[in-house]
Amino acid sequence: MNNSIEQWFASCGVMPGILGCGVRHPDGTCVSQRFHDSCSRERLDQALQSLGDSLSSFATHGLAPRWLTWTFEQGQLRLVLHPDGRMLALAIQPDTPAAENLDLLTEEFLTLNFAA
């Protein structure tokens, strides 16, 4: 796993309310980390594959969202496209510090330098 991703995952793990996070690399491989029993790594990887394909399809229609957020009763799932083609999935619980700081977490991911 890339050191930048490991460090970022570790920083996410200390924020209350993050269920899990994962990154899909441009080659289609995924790495994920769960922080709560309700969020399996397999589910995060599946979300990255399925929803990642849908995010990529926006570009074919001339749309380029920086991120998409799905809100569910149990929480939110945010998908973020990094400029280098990596994609982040963040699963969070509602009414937690993670939910309050979702945009900040997103911006942090977007500034990561994976070449280092």
C-alpha positions as a printed Julia matrix, in Angstrom:
116×3 Matrix{Float64}:
   0.0    0.0     0.0
   1.22   3.51   -0.76
   2.67   5.28    2.3
   0.48   8.36    1.69
  -2.63   6.17    1.75
  -1.49   4.34    4.9
  -0.9    7.62    6.71
  -4.21   9.05    5.56
  -6.1    5.9     6.6
  -4.43   6.09   10.03
  -5.53   9.71   10.46
  -9.09   8.77    9.47
  -9.17   5.98   12.03
  -8.93   8.38   14.94
 -11.93  10.47   13.89
 -15.14   9.27   15.56
 -17.83   8.3    13.08
 -15.76   6.91   10.24
 -16.96   3.4     9.46
 -14.35   2.73    6.79
 -12.52   4.09    3.8
 -11.01   2.71    0.65
  -9.06   3.81   -2.4
  -9.35   2.47   -5.93
  -6.17   2.94   -7.95
  -6.22   3.85  -11.65
  -5.38   0.21  -12.48
  -8.63  -0.9   -10.75
  -7.07  -2.43   -7.63
  -8.51  -1.39   -4.29
  -7.19  -1.01   -0.78
  -9.53  -0.39    2.1
  -9.62  -0.13    5.85
 -12.57  -0.66    8.13
 -12.96   1.07   11.44
 -16.31  -0.4    12.5
 -17.75  -3.91   12.39
 -20.7   -2.77   10.28
 -18.44  -1.83    7.38
 -16.51  -4.68    5.81
 -13.52  -4.16    3.54
 -15.25  -6.28    0.89
 -18.26  -3.95    0.85
 -16.0   -0.91    0.51
 -14.13  -2.54   -2.37
 -17.44  -3.44   -4.07
 -18.68   0.14   -3.64
 -15.46   1.47   -5.12
 -15.77  -0.81   -8.14
 -19.48  -0.27   -8.79
 -19.87   3.37   -7.88
 -16.45   4.19   -9.3
 -17.62   2.99  -12.68
 -20.65   5.25  -12.44
 -18.52   8.25  -11.43
 -16.24   7.61  -14.39
 -19.24   7.52  -16.72
 -20.08  11.13  -15.84
 -16.98  12.25  -17.74
 -18.26  10.6   -20.92
 -21.27  12.93  -20.68
 -19.19  16.05  -20.18
 -19.69  16.19  -16.42
 -16.83  16.09  -13.93
 -17.99  16.1   -10.33
 -15.21  16.32   -7.73
 -17.22  14.1    -5.42
 -20.6   12.49   -4.95
 -22.34  11.79   -1.65
 -25.1    9.3    -0.98
 -27.07   9.76    2.22
 -28.7    6.8     3.91
 -30.53   6.41    7.2
 -27.45   4.81    8.77
 -24.93   7.28    7.35
 -23.28   8.62    4.25
 -21.01   7.29    1.54
 -18.8    9.81   -0.23
 -16.95   9.04   -3.43
 -14.09  11.38   -4.35
 -12.07  11.47   -7.56
  -8.42  12.49   -7.03
  -6.79  14.4    -9.93
  -4.45  11.43  -10.57
  -7.37   9.04  -11.12
  -7.49   7.44   -7.67
 -10.92   7.24   -6.12
 -11.82   7.43   -2.43
 -14.85   5.95   -0.73
 -15.63   7.17    2.79
 -18.4    5.58    4.85
 -19.45   7.63    7.86
 -22.08   7.66   10.58
 -24.48  10.6    10.81
 -24.22  13.21   13.58
 -20.57  12.49   14.34
 -17.35  14.48   14.04
 -16.67  12.64   10.77
 -20.0   13.83    9.34
 -19.3   17.39   10.46
 -15.84  17.28    8.85
 -16.68  15.37    5.67
 -15.72  18.24    3.37
 -12.43  18.73    5.25
 -11.61  15.0     4.94
 -12.44  15.19    1.25
 -10.18  18.19    0.68
  -7.35  16.47    2.57
  -7.6   13.47    0.24
  -7.58  15.71   -2.82
  -4.3   17.32   -1.7
  -2.43  14.04   -1.11
   0.67  13.55   -3.22
   0.84   9.86   -4.11
   4.1   10.23   -6.02
   6.06  10.72   -2.8
